[in-house]
Each structure stands twice: as C-alpha cells, then as structure tokens.
Amino acid sequence: MSPSRSGPSELPDSVVDAVLSASRVLVAVAARSLSDVGEEVTLTQYRTLVVLASRGPQNLAGLAEAVGVTPATATRMCDRLVRKDLIRRREERGDRRLLRVVLTEKGRALVDTVTDRRRREIEHMMSEIPPEEQVVLIQALGRLSAAAGEVPEQDWTTGWDL
C-alpha cells in the first residue's frame, strides 16, 4: 500500500483505509444495538428515525434525500414505520396537500434506546484509547461528520410536536 495516490489533492490510502476500518466497526456496533430492539427495524429504517429525531418533521422528498433512497422507497419505508407506530404522517396546517412525516413517542423511545446501547459500547471502546488521542479523534470525527452533513447529537431537540 502506498502512502498516497498520484494527485496532490487526493487522500492518502492510509486515511481512507482507516476510515473504512472504523466504519466496519461502527456498522457492527449499529447492527448489535438494533438486534435487541423489540420492534424489528432495518438499518435504513433506523436511519430514517434518526433523521426525524435530529432534523424534525420532514416531507417525503426531503426525507428520501436525507436517507439516500428514492422517494418511492421512502414512501414504502414510511408505510412500514407508520404500521409499527414509529412515525406518523401529518398534514400541514395551511395546505392539506403537503404531508410531513414525524416521529411518534414510540419512535423517539426506540431511537433513544438504540442510541444508549451504542453509546455504552462506544464508551467501552474509547476507554482503551489514551485521553490525549481521544482529543484528536473528537476533532477528526467532528470534521468527518460535518463533511457528511450530519447534525451533531447535542444539537438534537426534544421539543418537536409529537
């Protein structure tokens, strides 16, 4: 493996490899945290719930874009989540043709439960990393999350109309 690719603006292979490795670890954590949830949800369905928890009510087009699926896929997924009482559709006050998808209390509780499980497992992993290295990791992961358009967890609000 070479330390960098040919172009000066391209990332070194070692950076990409490190992020890929970390992503595999985090996907495994995500899968484990969902495996014990009473409501069976897929990773994509859970991501949908997280988008609603972090960004508030969404129209289907915006939700599809945020989750990275087609509007038709988002519609079918939302149908399933509505049947599980994890989300509900709400008409806009001024225009009944406009629908927004909102998280239910049950959906919020599922997100909170899964997030708590993930947090505990990640805290355990982080305890193996020296504090001075954790500071660097915090900065790097914060930048990675921002580059991906992720809303920081501390910015999530709990005051949305459920």
N, C-alpha and C positions, 0 to 999 in steps of 0.2 A: 504494500500500500504506500503510495507516495504521499508526502506531507501536504502537497497542494496540487491543484489542477493547473492547466496551462495558462488560463486567463487570470490577470491580477484581481479582477473583481469577483471571481468565483471563490466559494468557500473551500477551505481545506477539507479533504476527505475525512480527516480525523474528527472534525467538528460534526459533519453530517453523520458519521458513524456513531459518535457519542450520543447525539440526539435520537437516532434510530434505536439505539440500545435502550436509552431511557424511556422512549415511547413504548417499547415492548414491555418493560417493567410496569409502566403506568397502565397499560391496557390490561395486563394481568391483574393488577390491583382493582381496576374498574370491574373486570369480569367477576372477581371474587366478591366484591361488595354488592353486586347485583344478584349473585347466586342465592343468597339467603332471603331475598325480598319475597314476601308473600305474593305480591302482585307480580306476575311474570311480565317483564318488560325487556325489550331488546336494548342493546347499546344505543341504537338510533332513537328509539322511543325515549330512553332516559335522557339523551342529549336534548331532545325536544322539551322535556320537562325542565331541564336546566336552563335552556334558553328562555323559557317563560318565567322561571324563577328569577333569572338575572336581569332580563330586559323588560319584563312586564307583558301585558296583553299584546298579541301580535295578530295581524291579518295573515291569512294562509300564505300569500305570496312572500311576505317578509319572513315568515317562519320557515318556509321551504328554503329560502336563500340562506338564512342563518344556519340551518342544519345541513345544507348542502344536498338537498334532494329536489326532485321535480315537484311542481305544485300538485300534480295528480298523486304522487307518492305521499306528499304531506297530507292531502285530504284523506286518503285511506288510513294513514297512520293516526290521524286525529280521530277518525271514526272509531278506531280500536281503543284509543285512550279515553274517549268520551264514554264508551261502553264500560270501561273499567272505572269510571268516575274519577279519573285523574286530571282531566281537563273538562271544560265546557265551552260551548260557543255562546257568544254574547253579541246581540245586535247593538250597533252604535245608536246612541240616543237621537242624533239628528238625521240619520239615514239608515233605515232598516235594511237596505240592500247590503250595507257594509257589516261584515261579521268579524269579530275578533275572537281569538282563542285565549282563554285564561286558565290558569292553574286552579284546581279546586283545593280545599283544605287537605283532602286525602293525597293529592298530587304533591303538595308542599311537604306533607309529612314524609312521603316516600323520598323526595329529594333530600330532606334533612337527615333521614335515617341512613341513606346510602352515603351521603357526604360525611357523616360522623364516622361510619365504618372506614371509609377511605382515609379520613384524617388520622384515625388511630393507627392504621397500618403504615401510613407515610411517616408519622411521628416516630414510629419504631425504627423505620429505615434511617431516618435523619439522625437518630441518636447515635448511629455508627459513624457519622461524619463529624470531624472536629468543628467547633464553633466558627473558627476563622474561615474555614472553607464553606460553611453554610452561608456566610455573608455574601461571598462571591456567587454562590448558587442562587440566592434570593435575587440578586441583581440580574443575573443572566436569564433566569426563568421569567422574571418580570418583563424583561425586554422581549423574550420569545412570545409570551402571552399577548403582550401589546401588539407585536407584529402580526399575530394571528387574529387580532380584533376581539380578544376575549375580555369580558368585563371582570375586573378583579372582584373576588368574593366579598371583600369588605364593602364594596360599593352596592351589593345587592340590597334591595329594600324589602322589608316585610310588610309594608303598608299598602300593598295593592289590594284593590277591591276583589275579594274572592267571592 
